[in-house]
Amino acid sequence: MFLILATLALGYGIYVLLASSSQAEDLGLIPALILFTWATMAHSFINLFAHVPARVQNEMKFALRIRTRLSRFPYYCFLVLFVIATGFLLLTSWQLSSAWRMMY
């Protein structure tokens, strides 16, 4: 669903860029850009974290616990990157929407 939404927003943004001849006609460009980035971010988040390995159990053998922790470690790193990217995206969306409201 998010991929379809991102594709539609990108298509609309490209249409606005190609069809508009002045600033007054490109009213939907900033909202299309914001929608595209949020839908792409949501789609990436859902796909990346769909198959996180199971948590470590105390009953597991030592080698299996180490292997499980090592396989989960990249997901922790990606989670930190997603938190940073989401914060940046929130700030960027706020700035773009403020500029869009002042322009129109």
Contact map, one row per residue, 1 for C-alpha under 8 A:
11111000000000000000000000000000000000000000000000000000000000000000000000000000000000000000000000000000
11111100000000000000000000000000000000110110000000000000000000000000000000000000000000000000000000000000
11111110000000000000000000000000000000110010000000000000000000000000000000000000000000000000000000000000
11111111000000000000000000000000000000000000000000000000000000000000000000000000000000000000000000000000
11111111100000000000000000000000001100100000000000000000000000000000000000000000000000000000000000000000
01111111110000000000000000000000001110110000000000000000000000000000000000000000000000000000000000000000
00111111111000000000000000000000000100000000000000000000000000000000000000000000000000000000000000000000
00011111111100000000000000000000000000000000000000000000000000000000000000000000000000000000000000000000
00001111111110000000000000000001101100000000000000000000000000000000000000000000000000000000000000000000
00000111111111000000000000000001100100000000000000000000000000000000000000000000000000000000000000000000
00000011111111100000000000000000000000000000000000000000000000000000000000000000000000000000000000000000
00000001111111110000000000001001000000000000000000000000000000000000000000000000000000000000000000000000
00000000111111111000000000011001100000000000000000000000000000000000000000000000000000000000000000000000
00000000011111111100000000000000000000000000000000000000000000000000000000000000000000000000000000000000
00000000001111111110000000000000000000000000000000000000000000000000000000000000000000000000000000000000
00000000000111111111000011011000000000000000000000000000000000000000000000000000000000000000000000000000
00000000000011111111000001001000000000000000000000000000000000000000000000000000000000000000000000000000
00000000000001111111000000000000000000000000000000000000000000000000000000000000000000000000000000000000
00000000000000111111100000000000000000000000000000000000000000000000000000000000000000000000000000000000
00000000000000011111111011000000000000000000000000000000000000000000000000000000000000000000000000000000
00000000000000000011111010000000000000000000000000000000000000000000000000000000000000000000000000000000
00000000000000000001111111000000000000000000000000000000000000000000000000000000000000000000000000000000
00000000000000000001111111100000000000000000000000000000000000000000000000000000000000000000000000000000
00000000000000000000011111100000000000000000000000000000000000000000000000000000000000000000000000000000
00000000000000010001111111100000000000000000000000000000000000000000000000000000000000000000000000000000
00000000000000011001011111111000000000000000000000000000000000000000000000000000000000000000000000000000
00000000000000000000001111111100000000000000000000000000000000000000000000000000000000000000000000000001
00000000000010010000000001111111000000000000000000000000000000000000000000000000000000000000000000000000
00000000000110011000000001111111100000000000000000000000000000000000000000000000000000000000000000000000
00000000000000000000000000111111110000000000000000000000000000000000000000000000000000000000000110010000
00000000000000000000000000011111111000000000000000000000000000000000000000000000000000000000000010000000
00000000110110000000000000011111111100000000000000000000000000000000000000000000000000000000000000000000
00000000110010000000000000001111111110000000000000000000000000000000000000000000000000000000000000000000
00000000000000000000000000000111111111000000000000000000000000000000000000000000000000000000100100000000
00001100100000000000000000000011111111100000000000000000000000000000000000000000000000000000000000000000
00001110110000000000000000000001111111110000000000000000000000000000000000000000000000000000000000000000
00000100000000000000000000000000111111111000000000000000000000000000000000000000000000000000000000000000
00000000000000000000000000000000011111111100000000000000000000000000000000000000000000001000000000000000
01101100000000000000000000000000001111111110000000000000000000000000000000000000000000000000000000000000
01100100000000000000000000000000000111111111000000000000000000000000000000000000000000000000000000000000
00000000000000000000000000000000000011111111100000000000000000000000000000000000000000000000000000000000
01000000000000000000000000000000000001111111110000000000000000000000000000000000000000000000000000000000
01100000000000000000000000000000000000111111111000000000000000000000000000000000000000000000000000000000
00000000000000000000000000000000000000011111111100000000000000000000000000000000000000000000000000000000
00000000000000000000000000000000000000001111111110000000000000000000000000000000010000000000000000000000
00000000000000000000000000000000000000000111111111000000000000000000000000000000000000000000000000000000
00000000000000000000000000000000000000000011111111000000000000000000000000000000000000000000000000000000
00000000000000000000000000000000000000000001111111100000000000000000000000000000000000000000000000000000
00000000000000000000000000000000000000000000111111110000000000000000000000100000000000000000000000000000
00000000000000000000000000000000000000000000011111110000000000000000000000000000000000000000000000000000
00000000000000000000000000000000000000000000000111111000000000000000000000000000000000000000000000000000
00000000000000000000000000000000000000000000000011111100000000000000000100100000000000000000000000000000
00000000000000000000000000000000000000000000000000111110000000000001001100000000000000000000000000000000
00000000000000000000000000000000000000000000000000011111000000000001000000000000000000000000000000000000
00000000000000000000000000000000000000000000000000001111100000000001000000000000000000000000000000000000
00000000000000000000000000000000000000000000000000000111110100001001100000000000000000000000000000000000
00000000000000000000000000000000000000000000000000000011111100001000000000000000000000000000000000000000
00000000000000000000000000000000000000000000000000000001111100000000000000000000000000000000000000000000
00000000000000000000000000000000000000000000000000000000111110000000000000000000000000000000000000000000
00000000000000000000000000000000000000000000000000000001111111011000000000000000000000000000000000000000
00000000000000000000000000000000000000000000000000000000001111111000000000000000000000000000000000000000
00000000000000000000000000000000000000000000000000000000000111111100000000000000000000000000000000000000
00000000000000000000000000000000000000000000000000000000000011111110000000000000000000000000000000000000
00000000000000000000000000000000000000000000000000000000000111111111000000000000000000000000000000000000
00000000000000000000000000000000000000000000000000000001100111111111100000000000000000000000000000000000
00000000000000000000000000000000000000000000000000000000000001111111110000000000000000000000000000000000
00000000000000000000000000000000000000000000000000000000000000111111111000000000000000000000000000000000
00000000000000000000000000000000000000000000000000001111000000011111111100000000000000000000000000000000
00000000000000000000000000000000000000000000000000000001000000001111111110000000000000000000000000000000
00000000000000000000000000000000000000000000000000000000000000000111111111000000000000000000000000000000
00000000000000000000000000000000000000000000000000001000000000000011111111100000000000000000000000000000
00000000000000000000000000000000000000000000000000011000000000000001111111110000000000000000000000000000
00000000000000000000000000000000000000000000000000000000000000000000111111111000000000000000000000000000
00000000000000000000000000000000000000000000000000000000000000000000011111111100000000000000000000000000
00000000000000000000000000000000000000000000000010010000000000000000001111111110000000000000000000000000
00000000000000000000000000000000000000000000000000000000000000000000000111111111000000000000000000000000
00000000000000000000000000000000000000000000000000000000000000000000000011111111100000000000000000000000
00000000000000000000000000000000000000000000000000000000000000000000000001111111110000000000000000000000
00000000000000000000000000000000000000000000000000000000000000000000000000111111111000000000000000000000
00000000000000000000000000000000000000000000000000000000000000000000000000011111111100000000000000000000
00000000000000000000000000000000000000000000000000000000000000000000000000001111111110000000000000000000
00000000000000000000000000000000000000000000100000000000000000000000000000000111111111000000000000000000
00000000000000000000000000000000000000000000000000000000000000000000000000000011111111100000000000000000
00000000000000000000000000000000000000000000000000000000000000000000000000000001111111110000000000000000
00000000000000000000000000000000000000000000000000000000000000000000000000000000111111111000000000000000
00000000000000000000000000000000000000000000000000000000000000000000000000000000011111111100000000000000
00000000000000000000000000000000000000000000000000000000000000000000000000000000001111111110000000000000
00000000000000000000000000000000000000000000000000000000000000000000000000000000000111111111000000000000
00000000000000000000000000000000000001000000000000000000000000000000000000000000000011111111100000000000
00000000000000000000000000000000000000000000000000000000000000000000000000000000000001111111110000000000
00000000000000000000000000000000000000000000000000000000000000000000000000000000000000111111111000000000
00000000000000000000000000000000000000000000000000000000000000000000000000000000000000011111111100000000
00000000000000000000000000000000010000000000000000000000000000000000000000000000000000001111111110000000
00000000000000000000000000000000000000000000000000000000000000000000000000000000000000000111111111000000
00000000000000000000000000000000000000000000000000000000000000000000000000000000000000000011111111100000
00000000000000000000000000000100010000000000000000000000000000000000000000000000000000000001111111110000
00000000000000000000000000000110000000000000000000000000000000000000000000000000000000000000111111111000
00000000000000000000000000000000000000000000000000000000000000000000000000000000000000000000011111111100
00000000000000000000000000000000000000000000000000000000000000000000000000000000000000000000001111111110
00000000000000000000000000000100000000000000000000000000000000000000000000000000000000000000000111111111
00000000000000000000000000000000000000000000000000000000000000000000000000000000000000000000000011111111
00000000000000000000000000000000000000000000000000000000000000000000000000000000000000000000000001111111
00000000000000000000000000000000000000000000000000000000000000000000000000000000000000000000000000111111
00000000000000000000000000100000000000000000000000000000000000000000000000000000000000000000000000011111
